[in-house]
Amino acid sequence: MLRCFWSNAAEVIPGQLYRANHPTPGGLARLVRRWGIRSVVNLRGEKPCGSTTLSVAAAERLGLEHRFLPFESRGAPHAERILRFHALYRDLPPPLLVHCKSGADRAGLASGLALLFEGGTAAMAARQLSWRFGHVRQGPAGVLDAFFALYAEEAEGRTGFLDWVARVYNERALRQRFTAGQLGAFLNEWLLHRE
């Protein structure tokens, strides 16, 4: 119901990339009019639910390319999915809209990744994970912040981001290294009911 009255939409890279919470069909049409969106990547994955069915139908009606690429909001990002997202980002016609359920965690991760694909810094990428979008870094979703921090620590300025992801990044080590705070976990899991 909240998505009927509230949007978490924002510009990430003008003319190239935009982010949002899961738009309603009418909300998607408004984003197409506002930013000229030509492609959509649903970061929730292909879930058998009404919002997925409505989104796919709306994208088809609006003439948009529509793809599914599930990202986790509470797990270390998978290298293979990051590389798949890069291929989609490179190949789909821009402007591209990325969305998850709330537009906070997975949309923030994808937005930060795109900034790194374009030569941005880990600090720029990490700013896509903020309270402004509803991201709670003190909880389990803070592993996404830890991912960008790990790149900054291990490779930024020495190894290109995609090379680091493909050859160096160790998601299991990141999972073992990261610890979520209890208050943040309560906010994410019980109060906000995040996926």
C-alpha positions, 0 to 999 in steps of 0.5 A: 500500500505504501508504494501507492503514495510514496516513491523513493525515486532519484537520479543517479547518473543523469540521462543514464541511471535512475533508482526507485522503490518498486513502482506501481504501473502508474508510477512507472509511467510517470518515471518514463515521462519524467526521465525518458526511461527505456529499460528496467532492472528488477533487483528483487528477482522474478517472484511469483507475485502481483507486483511482478506481474503488474510491472512486467505488463506495464513495462511491455505496454510502455515499450521498455526493456525489462530484466530480472537480476536478484541481488541480496540486501543482507548478504555479501554481494555475489561477484557473478551477479555484479558482473551480470549487472555490468553486462546489463548496464552496458547493453540495455538502452539508457536511461535505465531504472533499477528498483527493488522493493523499498529502493533502499538497499539493493537499489543503493548497491546497484546505483553504487556499482554503476558509479564504480563502472563509470570510474567513480570512487568507493565513497561516491558509491557508498553515498547511495546507501544512506538514510535518505533512501531508507538504508540502515547500515547498522543492521544486516544490510550494512554488509553492502557498505562493508563491500564498498569499504572493502574495495576502497581498502583492498584495491581502489586506485590500484586495481580497476573495480571490475578486475577486483570483483572478478579476481580478488573479491572474496564474498565469504571473507566479507560475510565472516568479517561483517557483524550487524548491530542488534538495533539495526537488525530490529529496524530492518527485520521487524519494523521495516519488514525488508526482503 
